[in-house]
């Protein structure tokens, strides 16, 4: 139990440091210090810095799989909360990899960067398409809905949420994921109260 706690603390500390400073500027010494463990313990659990990034990626993938597996759409009323839960889940899981971290990985570990980027795109598009298609089948979304175009719009919104550092120059504050979900799913027209009236 103690070992697993240290393992998680190291991943949490590394994730925060990598997100803020990228891969190249973060040292294993910093990760050990931030996690409150010795370098020896860190190297016993993670032989290389690459291994730490890989484990962060695998942990995020596991969390996203848990979100997806918990979403069940059996009735029309399930569609909106399912899409909302998924968007928030993917922002949490995929948002661990900042632009600066991915840029560093593209330079130093291009295959890992490709895997992470492919995973982010695949995760968002495949599941959103399935949820939207199910919503059309159940009559919760309009029958003429262009699923691919809707997936593209929702994916762009998710990408926007995943890159807060790219919007630091924006004069507007970053809305939390639940507000973005509300705008996407409810729309802005007074008569729009359901997803089928908007997308």
Phi and psi in degrees as a GROMACS rama.xvg file:
@    title "Ramachandran Plot"
@    xaxis  label "Phi"
@    yaxis  label "Psi"
@TYPE xy
-59.5736  -43.6109  UNK-2
-62.4473  -41.5672  UNK-3
-66.3883  -34.6023  UNK-4
-64.9405  -44.4151  UNK-5
-63.4636  -42.7706  UNK-6
-55.756  -48.3378  UNK-7
-67.0184  -39.6532  UNK-8
-61.972  -39.9476  UNK-9
-63.8336  -45.8283  UNK-10
-63.1071  -41.8865  UNK-11
-61.9584  -45.957  UNK-12
-64.5568  -44.8414  UNK-13
-64.2919  -41.9361  UNK-14
-58.9007  -45.4555  UNK-15
-64.2166  -45.495  UNK-16
-65.5114  -44.8303  UNK-17
-62.0953  -40.9772  UNK-18
-61.9149  -43.1158  UNK-19
-77.7174  -40.5464  UNK-20
-115.075  -5.52734  UNK-21
86.7133  -174.698  UNK-22
-84.5635  -44.7682  UNK-23
-66.5494  -39.6069  UNK-24
-80.7705  -12.9193  UNK-25
-93.5458  131.816  UNK-26
-105.224  160.492  UNK-27
-64.9153  -30.209  UNK-28
-62.4546  -42.369  UNK-29
-63.3001  -43.036  UNK-30
-62.2136  -44.6558  UNK-31
-61.1056  -45.0795  UNK-32
-63.8168  -45.5377  UNK-33
-65.0259  -33.1355  UNK-34
-87.0354  -9.55775  UNK-35
75.8277  29.0412  UNK-36
-126.014  169.987  UNK-37
-81.3118  159.487  UNK-38
-62.4294  -35.086  UNK-39
-60.554  -46.5892  UNK-40
-62.297  -42.7925  UNK-41
-58.9204  -46.7182  UNK-42
-69.3383  -27.0869  UNK-43
-67.0315  -37.2352  UNK-44
-86.7117  -35.0051  UNK-45
-134.622  98.5881  UNK-46
-59.3902  -29.4055  UNK-47
-138.082  163.221  UNK-48
-65.9501  -35.8351  UNK-49
-57.6097  -39.067  UNK-50
-64.6139  -33.7142  UNK-51
-64.4826  -47.2617  UNK-52
-60.0515  -43.8983  UNK-53
-59.9094  -42.0545  UNK-54
-68.9547  -33.5744  UNK-55
-62.8413  -43.9503  UNK-56
-60.7181  -46.9632  UNK-57
-65.555  -35.9716  UNK-58
-66.7831  -42.4687  UNK-59
-63.467  -40.6065  UNK-60
-62.3148  -42.0061  UNK-61
-63.6406  -41.5313  UNK-62
-63.8828  -41.6667  UNK-63
-66.8986  -39.4066  UNK-64
-60.5215  -38.392  UNK-65
-64.0027  -43.1813  UNK-66
-59.8991  -49.1517  UNK-67
-61.933  -43.6529  UNK-68
-67.83  -22.9808  UNK-69
-85.1744  -10.1725  UNK-70
-89.6288  119.09  UNK-71
-124.988  124.912  UNK-72
-113.32  100.996  UNK-73
-114.678  -16.6626  UNK-74
-133.965  162.5  UNK-75
-58.5347  -35.4365  UNK-76
-68.7049  -12.9053  UNK-77
-82.0324  -16.233  UNK-78
-66.809  -51.63  UNK-79
-59.7749  -52.1101  UNK-80
-62.7187  -31.1151  UNK-81
-64.6314  -46.2537  UNK-82
-66.5229  -41.2821  UNK-83
-61.671  -48.0126  UNK-84
-60.9082  -39.875  UNK-85
-66.6085  -45.3859  UNK-86
-60.2745  -44.9573  UNK-87
-65.8525  -36.8968  UNK-88
-65.8495  -41.5906  UNK-89
-72.7559  -32.9033  UNK-90
-63.8438  -42.8675  UNK-91
-66.159  -45.9242  UNK-92
-72.6602  -51.8308  UNK-93
-77.9142  -22.1711  UNK-94
-70.1071  -2.41777  UNK-95
-70.3285  -16.9305  UNK-96
-109.503  95.1897  UNK-97
-71.9426  166.599  UNK-98
-60.5458  -40.6269  UNK-99
-66.0571  -38.3133  UNK-100
-66.3645  -46.6734  UNK-101
-63.9926  -36.8085  UNK-102
-62.6959  -45.1397  UNK-103
-62.0261  -41.3307  UNK-104
-67.2623  -35.4053  UNK-105
-61.0091  -34.491  UNK-106
-79.4618  -43.4905  UNK-107
-99.5716  -32.563  UNK-108
-135.117  67.3103  UNK-109
-59.9644  -33.4242  UNK-110
-68.8483  -38.1166  UNK-111
-67.8859  -40.8865  UNK-112
-61.2501  -42.4132  UNK-113
-62.1187  -43.1043  UNK-114
-62.0789  -43.3412  UNK-115
-65.6705  -46.0353  UNK-116
-62.9666  -42.0518  UNK-117
-64.3625  -40.0223  UNK-118
-63.5187  -43.8821  UNK-119
-60.6232  -46.3282  UNK-120
-68.2278  -44.9591  UNK-121
-63.9977  -43.8072  UNK-122
-60.6133  -45.2813  UNK-123
-71.8926  -45.3949  UNK-124
-72.7669  -45.1959  UNK-125
-62.5339  -47.2692  UNK-126
-73.9856  -39.9848  UNK-127
-59.643  -43.5745  UNK-128
-59.6273  -43.1993  UNK-129
-64.4206  -43.0709  UNK-130
-66.7063  -41.7431  UNK-131
-66.6209  -42.517  UNK-132
-61.039  -42.1555  UNK-133
-64.6477  -37.6139  UNK-134
-63.3313  -38.7704  UNK-135
-65.8668  -44.19  UNK-136
-58.931  -37.5337  UNK-137
-85.2437  -4.80914  UNK-138
81.6529  7.8112  UNK-139
-77.8027  -25.6801  UNK-140
-117.344  151.377  UNK-141
-61.4497  146.503  UNK-142
-65.7524  -27.8151  UNK-143
-90.7969  13.5653  UNK-144
-58.6706  129.403  UNK-145
-83.0143  96.4928  UNK-146
-61.2521  -44.6388  UNK-147
-62.6673  -42.1185  UNK-148
-65.8988  -38.9494  UNK-149
-66.1228  -40.6011  UNK-150
-59.8537  -42.3814  UNK-151
-61.3396  -44.708  UNK-152
-65.4064  -46.9075  UNK-153
-63.8293  -38.5936  UNK-154
-65.3377  -39.0932  UNK-155
-62.2314  -39.5839  UNK-156
-64.7845  -40.9175  UNK-157
-63.7008  -43.4896  UNK-158
-59.2192  -38.3396  UNK-159
-60.2256  -43.3862  UNK-160
-68.4277  -28.5766  UNK-161
-78.8604  -10.7199  UNK-162
-127.1  60.9354  UNK-163
-61.7359  -28.1382  UNK-164
-68.7477  -19.5007  UNK-165
-79.4294  -10.3722  UNK-166
-114.413  21.3165  UNK-167
-64.5082  -22.8567  UNK-168
-86.7064  -5.10818  UNK-169
-68.8663  136.478  UNK-170
-75.0708  -10.8668  UNK-171
-98.6551  144.249  UNK-172
-70.0889  150.742  UNK-173
-73.1695  119.958  UNK-174
-74.4455  146.322  UNK-175
-68.5076  159.967  UNK-176
-53.3401  -36.7964  UNK-177
-66.444  -31.7639  UNK-178
-71.2568  -42.1614  UNK-179
-61.1147  -43.2599  UNK-180
-59.3934  -42.1183  UNK-181
-61.5357  -44.3938  UNK-182
-64.2084  -43.6534  UNK-183
-66.1319  -41.1237  UNK-184
-89.3854  -30.6246  UNK-185
-98.719  -23.3278  UNK-186
78.4107  -168.702  UNK-187
-123.667  -9.60252  UNK-188
-74.4698  147.67  UNK-189
-60.9947  -33.3633  UNK-190
-83.1684  -9.33287  UNK-191
-85.0724  110.666  UNK-192
-121.674  -8.52264  UNK-193
-134.726  158.648  UNK-194
-58.5178  -35.6806  UNK-195
-65.7138  -18.8166  UNK-196
-87.2696  -7.01946  UNK-197
-111.309  -46.9482  UNK-198
